[in-house]
Amino acid sequence: MKPIQLISPVDGSVYAERVPLTPDAAKAAVARARAAQKGWAARPLEERIALVKAGVAKLNEMAPVIVEELAWQMGRPTRFGGEFGGVNARTEYMSQIAAETLAPKVVEDSDKFRRYLAREALGVVFIVAPWNYPYLTTINTLVPALIAGNTVVLKHASQTLLVGERLAEAFHAAGVPADVFQNVVLDHATTEALIGARAFNFVNFTGSVGGGAAIERAAAGTFTPPGLELGGKDPGYVRADADLDAAVDTLMDGAMFNAGQCCCGIERIYVHESLYDAFVEKAVAWVKALKLGNPFDKESTLGPMANKRFAKVVRDQIAEAVAAGAKPLIDPAHFPADDGGAYLAPQVLVNVDHSMRVMMEESFGPVVGIMKVKDDAEAIRLMNDSPYGLTASIWTRDYDTAAAIGAQIETGTIFMNRADYLDPALCWTGCKDTGRGGSLSYLGFLSVTRPKSYHLKKV
Ligand code: NAP
């Protein structure tokens, strides 16, 4: 098998290289996961929860290594630490609600009948994970899947090959059996062939729309349910009554954090005409204060994009928009670290419209377009004019209006006065091309279990 190379965005070097499993070795790994599942599910729930939490605790102990590796693998500045805050909060919340969510729901317990609805583990869960938040996106499914009694096979992104290894190392050190959670290195053909051969009972895919479509095609006819958490083009809307400074600060951070490589990053902003000039001026100042550079430099607040091919997509979108009349407000010379490759100067574009790719297609980089709107109706129309629907962020002091606007937006999550955040108690989900299904919250457990009805007549 051809080795998979992880090219570091820091300096273009080959940071890691792994040979993917052959199709036979991959099948054998899944067979081990299948054989281990019933025994794992038979353990008491409290024991599974304790082992999963111990695995996450071990992961925390590895923080210094993990933070450094993340910078090498995908360029995030080390000053931001790892993803431990979210990993711990999500693990804690899903552990807390597990007993109640998974408990049988009794509808009758009389001298004649005992009838109840139970939830049963699906079997072997397959996680296909992306590189952009490589620990968080995996944890969202890994934790509830294991707690619910499934075994898990993880295939991580080529850009973050070491993340799956670290997760497996931590969970195994904590006592989770090797066959209950396996990290495997797979190429696309073997990944799709396994899905097509009904190897799994559930596939959670987080990644691009194209990748999601390939997974759905691979699963066609196998009745393997795919959970698809795909791309986004998330809007922010700043109403006339917004707290302007807070809106600028949160929306620009939402657009630029992680070099814009966040599924729920802010990619387009609509501002009421009364605040538009002030918003744009402050947004430009906010971006100019960023420091683009080597992620190991303590001063850097913006690292390289994870791969120079991702930066090229963003450069092309910006160039096309500018050729079509958009105005770039940031002079790239302000960011001397821009090397024409993975290190990309952030950009703020005005004079944009929805005929431009930069306002319609996912950029997944440090660029944002800002448009002026005259009222809520225009903002709602523009926010909905997108193939995606992950989150939308509304800035206002009026709670009722935010909720009313939210009801008209085609999206998975509505934020008021915040953005770019996952609440473990709320379902992480999307509509339109952003995907199907949901993770986190009590609904996250429903994705990795199936209902089982018990209708017991007493004699
Ligand atoms: P990607 O290229 O689609 O890859 C995601 C994962 O799927 C990787 O492990 C990749 O493996 C694998 N993969 C891709 N195509 C495949 C195929 N045809 N067959 C088998 N496996 C395949 O996405 P990415 O670039 O890693 O991630 C960025 C995307 O993820 C963005 O669109 C972002 O919006 C989305 N995302 C969404 C969410 C959400 O919650 N909705 C969260 C995070 C990211 P290789 O790496 O080996 O190619």
Residues whose N, C-alpha, C, O or C-beta is under 5 A from the ligand:
A	BS01	NAP	V128 A129 P130 W131 K155 H156 A157 S158 Q159 L186 H188 T191 E192 T206 G207 S208 V209 G211 A214 E229 L230 G231 G232 C263 T434
